[in-house]
Amino acid sequence: MIDTYVRQLKSNDAGRRREAIIALGKSNDPAALPPLAEVYKNDPEPALRDLALKAGRYLRQHTQQEPPVAQEIAAAAPSSASSRLKEELASYEAEDASGSSSIPLQRRRVVPQEDIDRSKSYVDEALSHNMNGDNARALKALRKALELNPDIKDDGFFVSVAGAVTGDTGQAAINFILDQKQAKEFVKESKRQQKSVQTAMHLETAEKSRWSGVTLELAMFVLINVLGTLIMFFVFTESISSLSADSDMISGRQASELRSMVATFSLVTGLIVGLISAVGSAVNLFLQGLAIHFVATTLFGGKGTIRFMLDKLFGLYNKRLPLLYALIIASVWVTFGAGSPIFSALIGFVTSLIGLQILFKASSLTSQAYNFSTGSGCLTNILAFGFLGLISMVIGYLLTNVFLGSFLSSMGNLPLS
């Protein structure tokens, strides 16, 4: 991957060599350290040698190499020149730490040392932003560096970073940074491009979701609900049976009524109730996902797929439902079996908190699924719930009118006595 850039380091064009140095620094490949060491040792341009050292440092940090930069680059150099290169790097880093430069700067005014150091840190920050693909922040950092120390424009390393950020060279790059109108337009365009890249990457991730994955999450959702309902059904019947056997807690008539009620319960009944509950919950959550997708893409311009949203939504509930069922079952047992309403209320409070946490997490998932802010995700969910509620009201109203009309019509056809 880096071979092309390694060959480009031998170009006679300084601009091409600078592009290769920056690309190698971004590569996250430790194998790029030896070529960068050669540039630092042999390149005729002091600014490019300086840039190579900075790129080596950046590469070392992002590949989590433990030895210092000087040792990394010296170790990557040929063994015959290793000792001499190590001394050169140590000498360079000592000069860099003391604030000196191999390029003499013509000071037009006295700049406090604190501002000089801060301006250098802004240049380093600009290089990091540039290597991360965020040229908008990189340009802002370079402008701050110039505000603190206008003389830094004569520094070779600053000029190299400015060229990498703006795409211009030398004085043209500096003039571009100083031009406020051009800088603002550049920042806007850079942010637009960065957002476009982020959107493309997000859609690439969203497209990886498949209906097979959604189906699997849906099946798990139904299974969890069926099992949870069955266990809750069993605990409830056992608790009622225990309560009916306790003559101190209830009267004989009440115990008889409870035993009659429990006698009507069976495994088949619990299974039917569980299936109805699970399918109803799955349909409700599926419709919720559709409503969220509609609101997110129509009203907020979100970019995403319905598959990705449903996959994440069912996955969220599948992770939380077992805990919710466990708390509900514990609440039933404590209330009817142990006869402790205080603990039951406490468990109910915890269950409510988990329910709220699920709602907030769902808003966060919506923002991730459609690549917008968490606030937009929260508002999307609220509007989606409102949209579903409105549809339910309309359907209920229409059904009521139909049944009521049929009933009145049938009543009108009855013979009068």
N, C-alpha and C positions, 0 to 999 in steps of 0.2 A: 504493500500500500504506500509506503514512504519512498520507494525506489525512484519514482518520478521526481519527487521534490529533492532527493539527494543529488540526482543528476542536474537539477535546475540550480543547485548551489554553485555549479561551475560555470554558469552563464556569465557572459561579459557585461550584461545589463544589471546594474546595481538594483534596479527596481524588481527584476525577476528574482534575484537572490534574496531580497527582502521578503518577497511573497513566500518563497520556499522556507525561509527561517520561521516565519509566523505559522505556516502550515505544519511544519515539523513540531513546533511548540504545542499546537493544538492536537496533534496526533495521538497523544496518550500512549505512545509506544516507546518504551525505554531504549529501543534500538536506534532511536533518533539522536541519542546523546552523543555518540562518537562523531557523526557528521557536524553537529553543532560545535563540538570541541575543535574540529578542524577549522571551521569558520572563524571561531574566536582567535585561533592561533595564526591563521594565514590570510584572512580576507584583508584586502588593501584599504577598505573603508572602515575607519574607527567606529562610525555609527552602527555599522552592521555587526562589527565584533561585539559592541555593547549589547545590541539587540539579541545576538546569539546567546550571550551569557544570561540575559533576562529570560529568554525562551527556555534555556536549560533549567533555570530555577523553577519556572512555571511547570515545566514537564516533570521535574523531580517531585514537586508538591502534589501534582495530580496523579502521579503513579505511585505515591506513598513510598518513595525510596528513602531509606534511612540515612545513608551517608550524606555529608554536605555536598553542595553543588560542585565545589572545586574538586573533591575526591571523585565524584561521579564522572565529570568530564575528563579528568586526568586519567582515570582508570580506563575510559573508553578510547583514549588516544593510543597510538602505537607505543610499544614498550620502550623503544629507543629514545622517544621524546617525552616519556611519561614524567620523569623527574623535572625536566625543564618546564613543561606545561603546568605542572603542579605549582612550581614557584611563580610562574607568570600569573596564574589565577589567584594565588594567595596575595600577590602584590596588587592585582587589580581590585580584589575585594577589600583590601585594606584602604586603598585610595577611595573606593566607593563609599565605605563606611565613614570616612572622615569628611565626606562632602566634596572632595576635589574631583576634577574631571580632566581627561586627557585633552579635551578641546577647550582652549582658553575662552572665557566669556567676557565680553565687553560690557561692564556694568555702567549703565547710564545713571543709576541712582543706587543708594545703599538700600539693600533689601535685608531685613532681619533674617538671621539664620533659621529661626523658627519657620518663617514663611518659605524659605528655600527648601527646607526639609519637607514641609507640608505639600509644596508644589510637586516635589519629586514623588511623594506618595500618591498624589493624584494621577501622575503619569503612569505609575505602576498599576493603579486602579483602572485607568483607561485601557491599558494593555490587557488586563484580565477580562474586562468587559468585551473588548474586541475579540479575544480568543473564544469567549462564550457566545459570540454572535450578536451581542447587544451594543451596536454602534451608537445608539441614541444616548445611552448612559456614558459610553466612552467619550463622546464629543463633549458632554456636559463636564466630565472630569477634566478634560484638556482645557476647557474654558476657565474652570476654577484654578487650574495650575497657572495659566497666564495671568489671571487676576491677582494671584498672590505674588508671582514673580514674573514680570514681563520679560526679563532677560533670559528666561528658560527657552525662549524661541530660538536661541543660538545654540542650544544643547543638541548634539547629534542624536541622542536617544529620543528626545522629545520629537524631533523632526521625523524620525523613523516611525514612531507610533502614530503621529499625526497623519503621515502618509498612508499607513495601514488602515486608519479609521476613515479618512475622507476619500481615499483613492487618488489623491493628487500627490505631487512631490514638492519638496523644498518649500520655498516661500509661498507657492500657490496653496499648499495645504494650510499654512499658517494664516494666510489671508482669508481662506474659507472659514476657518474657525473663528476669526475675529469679526467676520461679517455676520451681524446678528440676524439679519433677514434670512441669509442663506443657511445659517445654523438652525434656525427654527424650522425651515422647510425640510432640512436634512433630518432633524429629529422626528418630525411627523412622518416622513417617508420611511425612515428606519423602523419606527414603531409599527407602521402599517405592514411593512415586509415581515417584521418579526411576528406579528399577529397572524399573518398569512401562513407563515411557516408552522407556527404552533397549531393553527387550525388544521393544516394538512396532516401534521403528525397525530393530532387528536382523532381525525377521521380515519386515519390508517389503523389506529388502535381500536376504534369503535367498529370498523368493518370486520375485525377479527372475530367478533361475537357471532355465533351461529344459532339458528333456531334449535339445533340439537342440544346446545348448551342450555337454552331457555327451557326446553322440554324437560331436561334433567332436573333443573332447579324447581320447575313446576311440580314434577312428580315427587320430589323430596318434600316440597311444601305440603302437598296433599297427604303424604305418608305421616309427616310430623303431626298434622292436625288430627288425622284419624287416630293415631296412637295416643296423642294427648287427650283427646275427648274420651276414648275408651278407658284410660287410666283414671281420669277425673270421674267418669261415670261409676267405675268400680269403687273408688274411694268414697264417693258420695253415698252409694248404696250401703257399703259397710258401715259408714258413720251413722247413717240413719238406723240401721239394724241395731247398732250398739246403743244408740239413744233410746230406741223403743224398748230395749231390755232393761233400762235403768228406771226403776219405779220411783226413785227419789227425784228424778228430773221432770217427769211428765206423768199425767194421770193414766189410768187404765184405758180410758176411751181413746185418748190421743195415741197411746202405744199401739192400740188395735188398728187405728187408721194408718199409722206409719207402716205397720207390718203389711197391711193390705196394699199400700202403695209400692213397697219394696218388692212384693210378690209379683207385680206386673213387670218389673225390670228383668231383662235377660241380656245375654251377650249379643244376641241378634239385634235387639233393640238398640243397644249401645253402638253397635257397628253401623246400623242404619243412620242413627243420629250423627255419628262421627263422619260418615261419608257425606251426608247432606251439608254438615257444617264445613267440612274441608272443601268441597266443590264450590259452595257458596262463597267462601273466603277467597278461593283461587280466582273465581270469576270477578269478584269485587276488586282484587289487587290487579288483575289483568286490565280491567277497565280503568283503574286508577293510573296505570302506566300509560295507556293510550291517551288519557286526558292530559297527563303531564307532557307527553311528547307533542301533542297538538298545541298546547299553550306555549311550550318552550320554543318550538320552531316557528309558530305563527306570530305570537306577540313579542317575543324577545329575540328573535333571529338566531336562536341556538343552532349549533351544528352537531348533529349526532344521529344515531339510528335507534329505532324502536327496539331492535334486538338487544342492543347494548344496555338500554334503560331497563328493560324487563329482566335481563340477566342480573343486573346489579340490584334491582328492587327485590326480586325473589330471594337472591342470595342474602340480602340484609335480613329479611324476615326469617330465613332458615337458620341464621346464626343466633337470633334472639328468641325465637318461639320456644325452644326447649326450656330456657330459663323462665319465661313467662308462664308456661304450663306448670313447671315445678312450683312456682310461687302460688299459683291459683290452687293447685292440688293441696299444697301445705295449708293454705287459708281455709279450704273446705274441711280438712281433717281437724285443724285447730278449733274451728267454729263448732262443728257438730260432734266430733269425736272427743276432743279434749275439753270442750266447753270453755274456751278462753277467747272471748271477743276482743280483748285488748291486743293480744298477739295477732289476731286476725286483722285488726285495723292497721297494725304496724306493717304486716305483710302487704296489705292492700296499698298502703302508702308507697312502699318500695316498688310495687308493681306499676303504680302510676308514674313514678319517676322513670322507670325503664321505658314505659310507653312514650313519655315525652322525649326521652333520648332517641328512640327510634324515629320519631317525627323530625327531630333536628338532623339526625344522620341522613334521613331520606332527602332533606333539603340539600345537604352537602353532596350527596350522590347525584342529585339532579344537576347541580352546578358542574360537577365533574363530567357527567354524561353529555352535557351540551356546551361545555367550554365557556361558561360565563361565571359571574361572581356568585358567592354564597347567598348574598341578599336577593339576587335575581332568582336563585334556586328556591329560596324560601317563598318568595312571592309567586313563583310558578306553581308550587305545590298548593298554596292557599287558593289561587284562582282555579286550579284543576279540581280541588275538592268542591269549590263553589259551583263549578261547571257541572260536575256529576250530580250535585244536590239539586240543581235547577232541572236537569234532565229527569231525575227521579220524580220531582214534583209534577212536571208536565205529564209524564207517563201515568203517574198516579191519578192526576186530575182527569185525564182522558179515559182511563179505565173506569174510574168512579162514575163518570157521566154515561159511559156505555152500559155498565151494569144497572145504574139507576134508571136509565131510559128503558132498558129491557124489562126491568121490574115493574115500572109504571105502566108500560105497554101491556104486560101480562095481566096486571091488575085491572086495566081498563077493559080487557076482553072477558073478564069474569061476568057471568050472568047475574043480574040484579034480582034480589028476592022480592 
